[in-house]
């Protein structure tokens, strides 16, 4: 069962990386790639679009390409900085565990290097949790956070995923199609087993950040599939920690944090629903709310 689940994830990532729609509409919005020194690694990133800065963070085993069409869509109205995190894509690995705290500190260091004082952030899966830690550890750097498939506590994962974690092995992961894709981009084509080992260890890292989430002043858009890796109950609990889930139409402004649930959507299907994602993210970043009767 676990092997089939991982194969499904791998197939989805490969399909996303092959999508032809990654091309931009105009030459002026074509992504420009560069590298910068960040905490001992050479971090690869791409910049596209114009407007307020928006940092995009990918999921585990992914890269900029496998984030698919959401990046060029967001670049229509924002200056998007799409990052490849430690050991992923074209970013080099270093002799350091991959933890959400380390990833968050890397993003903050990246912002220092390229001169971004504060930005909006959109993260998916591992990138969403790294974005959450960025808001916790460096709140002055995050304007708004859109977090897709996010959790703040290990208790928030689906039981089926929790049960699968102890079964994960490097040997199993290196058989996945995205292992070969890694070789095509990586600075060290033979580095995938080391990356897999670190990402398996990441699944065992402690996560119990309820107090930190409750203390956040950063507005957060929680995006989840109704069949995602995190439970719906966890997504609702996170919204309530952020001050959401109240009765509207009572004469008071709605809380800035929000929850969006994608119907009939598994974890890997979240990032492929570009129209829905954009319809949720863009109004949130603009501070727009639907108009009611009152």
N, C-alpha and C positions, 0 to 999 in steps of 0.2 A: 504493500500500500504506500509506504513512504517513498519507495523508488519510483512508483507511478506518479506520485505527487510532484517529486522533484523533476521528473521528465516533463510533466505538464508545464511547470514553471519555465524550464529550459526552452521548450518549444515556443512559449509565448514571448520570451525574451528574444529569441532568434528571429521570430516573425516581426517583432517590433523594429529590430535593427535593420531589417531588409525593406521596411516600408518606404516607398518612393516619395511619399508626401513630405519628407523632411526638407525638401528644397524650399527656399523662401520665395515670396512673390516678386521681390525686387532686388536688384543688385545691392542697394543701400542697406538692406536688412540681412544680407548674407552673413552667417556667423564667421567671426574671426577668431582663430585659435592662438593661444599663447601659453607659455609656462612661466611659473614664478616659484621662487624658493619659499617653502612654507614648512617650518619645524623640521628641517633636515630632509625634506622630500622635494622633488620637482613636481609641483601640482599643475596639471593641465586644465585649462578652462577655455570656454568659448563665449564671446560677447556678440549679441545680436539685438537689433531693434533700437529704439530711442524712447526716452521718457525716464520716469523714476526707476531707480535700480531695484531689480528683483533677482534674488539668488535662488537657483534651482538645484536641489540635491537629490540624487538618484538613490535607488534601493540597492540592496546587497547583490553582488555578482553582476551589477549593471554598469552602464556608462552613459554618456550623453546620448549616443545613438539609440540605445534601448529605451530611453525615456520617450521616444516617439514624437508624435506631432504636437504635443502640448507645448513644447518649447517654442517652435515658430509661431504658434497661436498667441502665446503670451507676449512674444516679441513684437506683435503688432501694436501694442500700447505701452510696452515697458522696455527699458534697457536691461536685457536678461544676461545674467552671468551664470552660465551653466558650468558646474564644477564636476571634476572626477576625483573622488575621495581616495584616501590612502590605499594604494595597491590596486586600484580599479582603473580600467581603461588605460589611458596613457600616463597616469600619475604613478610615480615610482613608489615602491614600498620601502619601509624603514624597519629597523629592529625595535619594534614597539607593538604592543597589542592594539587591536582595533577595539576601541570602546566608544560609546556614544559621547562621553565627556571629551575624549581625545579628538573625535571628529568635530565636535562643536568648537573646541579651541582652535583646530585647524581652520575652520571657516572664519573665525574672528581674526586669526593671523593673516589669512588671505585678504580680508577686507582692509587690514592695515597696509598690506603690500601694494594693493591696487588703488588705495585712496578712497575707499567707501566708508563714510562715517556711520551711516545707518541705512538699512535696506529692508524691504519686504522679503519674505522667504517662502518658497514653496518646496516642500519635501515629500517624498513618497517612501513609505515603508522604512527601511533603515535611515534614509535621508530625512523622513519626517521626525523620527525620534532624535536624530542629530540636531534637527532644527529646534525641537523642543528643548534639548539641553542647551542650545545656543541662547534661547530666550531665558532659560533659568540662570545660566552662568554669565551671560553677557547681555542683560536686558536692554542696555543702552544702545545696542547695535541692531536690535530688531524692531521694526515699525509694526508690522503685522505678520503673523505666521499662518500659512495654509498648510495643514498637515494631513496627508492622506494615508490611511492605514497605520494609525499611530496608537501607541500604548504608553502608559506611564508606570505600569506595574506588571510584573510577570503574571499576576492573577488575571490580567486582562486578555490573555491569549485564549483562543479556542482550546478546549481540552484535547482535541485531536492533534493540534500542533504541539502542545505541551508534551503529549505522550510520544511524539515523533522525535523530539530533540535528543533524547539519550541514544537513539538509534543512528544518528547522523555520524558518518565517517568520511574521512578524506577520500578513501578509495571509492566510495559511492559517488561523491561529488565530482571527482575528476572524470567520471564516465559520462557526465552530462554534456550536451552539445555546446553549452556556453563555455566549457573549458577550452574547446578548440577556438572559439571566437576570441577568447582572452588572448591567445597567442598572436592573433592578427594585429592587436593594438598595443600590447604591453611592452614596456621598456625591457623587461626581462621575460621573454616568451616562456621560460621554464618555471616561472614563479607562481603558477596557479595553485599547486598543492599547498604552498605556504599560505597563500591567501585563504584557501578553503579552511585550513586549520584555524586561522585567526577568526574567520566568520563563524565557524562552529563554536569556538570558545566564546564569541560574542553572545550567542544564544544562552549561555550559562551565566552571563554577567548579571549581578543583582540589579533589579529595577524595583524601587519602592519610593516613588517621588510624589506621593499625594500632597504632602505639605508644600513642596516646591511649586506644584501646579496651582494649588489654592492661593499661593502668594503672588502669582503672576499678575502683572498689570498689562502685559502684551495681549492684544486681541488675537484670538485663535479661531480659525475655521477648521473644524474637525470634519474630515471627509472619510466616509467608510462605506464599503460594500455591505449589503445585508447578509452576505455569506463570506465575509472577510476573515483574515487571520485573527483579528481582534473581535471580541464579542460586542454585540449591540449594547448590552448592558454596560460594558466598560466605556463605550463612546458616550453614552448618556451620563454616566457618572462623571466623566471628564468635563462634559458641558456644565454640569451642576457645580463642579469645583471652580469653574471659571465664571460663575455667576449667571449662567444661562438656565433655560428650562422654566422660566417664569410665565405667568399669565400676562399676555399682551393686552392691548386695547384698554388699559387702565389709566391712561393719561401720562404715563412715564415712558421715557425713551427705552427701547429694547437694549439689552446688554450687547456689547460689541462682539463678543464671541458667539459662534454659531455652530450648528451641526447640520451636515448634509449627508443623507443616506441614498446610495445608488441602488436601485432595485435589481434583483436577479443578478447580482454582481459578486464574483469571487475576488480573491486577493489580486491575482494577476490580471483580472479584467478591469480593475479600477483605472489603471493608467492608460488603457486603450480607449476609454470613453471620453474623447477629447471635447466634444461639444458640451457634454454635461459638466465636465470638470471646469471648462472655461466659464460656463454659465454660473457656476458657483463661486469661482475664484475672483472673477473680475468685479462683480458688485461688492464683494467683501472688501477687496483692496480699495475700492472707491468709497466705501462707507455707505453704500446705497441699501435701502431696505424696501421691501414691497409695501405698497400703500394699502391700508385697511380702510374701514368705514369711518374710523374715529381719528 
